[in-house]
Amino acid sequence: MRATLLALATAVALTIPAGAGAASCTNLKVSSATKSAILESYNGRGTFVRNSLYYGRCGSTYYAAASFRSPGAGLTDQPESFKKSGSRWRDLGDGGCDPSNRDIPSSLKKIWKLCVD
């Protein structure tokens, strides 16, 4: 039984095209309500750096990345990563361009051309 399941799983895995996950991700236009909700999840401190807000969806999960100007703080380790959980946005922390950071799917970062040298 295990051998049959393993063979079936392998066959299914081999029929899925490479990069198939990227097809399920899309860039979205951010509304002013979404922009406000993302800023609120960042505790409302600071303002968005111009042209630094990215918003998209992979499957049914929404993500965002943004850089902020905050009083007394620089832009170190930005952009900040966000994920929508239910009806609320959750701040996942900074370091969004760190290659080891998996908070936002890399396929969505590629669509956004985020963190590309």
LINCORLIN-V917239 format. One record per residue. OMEGA is omega as a letter, one per 40 degrees, with the letter a starting at -180 (* if undefined). D_CENTER is the distance of its C-alpha to the mean C-alpha in whole Angstrom. Layout:
omega=OMEGA d_center=D_CENTER
omega=OMEGA d_center=D_CENTER
This chain:
omega=i d_center=39
omega=a d_center=36
omega=i d_center=37
omega=i d_center=37
omega=i d_center=33
omega=i d_center=32
omega=i d_center=34
omega=i d_center=32
omega=i d_center=28
omega=i d_center=29
omega=i d_center=30
omega=a d_center=27
omega=a d_center=25
omega=a d_center=27
omega=i d_center=27
omega=a d_center=23
omega=i d_center=22
omega=i d_center=20
omega=a d_center=17
omega=i d_center=17
omega=a d_center=14
omega=a d_center=12
omega=a d_center=15
omega=i d_center=13
omega=i d_center=10
omega=i d_center=11
omega=a d_center=10
omega=i d_center=12
omega=a d_center=14
omega=i d_center=14
omega=i d_center=17
omega=i d_center=19
omega=i d_center=18
omega=i d_center=14
omega=i d_center=15
omega=a d_center=17
omega=i d_center=15
omega=i d_center=13
omega=i d_center=15
omega=i d_center=17
omega=i d_center=15
omega=a d_center=15
omega=i d_center=19
omega=a d_center=20
omega=i d_center=21
omega=i d_center=21
omega=i d_center=19
omega=i d_center=17
omega=a d_center=17
omega=i d_center=19
omega=a d_center=16
omega=a d_center=13
omega=i d_center=11
omega=a d_center=8
omega=i d_center=8
omega=a d_center=7
omega=i d_center=8
omega=a d_center=8
omega=i d_center=12
omega=a d_center=12
omega=a d_center=9
omega=a d_center=7
omega=i d_center=4
omega=i d_center=5
omega=a d_center=6
omega=i d_center=10
omega=a d_center=13
omega=i d_center=16
omega=a d_center=20
omega=i d_center=21
omega=i d_center=25
omega=a d_center=26
omega=i d_center=23
omega=a d_center=22
omega=a d_center=18
omega=i d_center=18
omega=i d_center=15
omega=e d_center=13
omega=i d_center=11
omega=a d_center=10
omega=a d_center=6
omega=i d_center=6
omega=i d_center=7
omega=i d_center=10
omega=a d_center=12
omega=i d_center=15
omega=a d_center=16
omega=i d_center=15
omega=i d_center=12
omega=i d_center=11
omega=a d_center=11
omega=i d_center=10
omega=a d_center=11
omega=i d_center=12
omega=a d_center=12
omega=i d_center=8
omega=i d_center=11
omega=a d_center=13
omega=a d_center=13
omega=a d_center=13
omega=a d_center=10
omega=a d_center=8
omega=i d_center=6
omega=a d_center=3
omega=a d_center=6
omega=i d_center=8
omega=i d_center=9
omega=i d_center=6
omega=i d_center=7
omega=i d_center=10
omega=i d_center=11
omega=a d_center=10
omega=a d_center=12
omega=i d_center=10
omega=i d_center=12
omega=i d_center=15
omega=* d_center=18
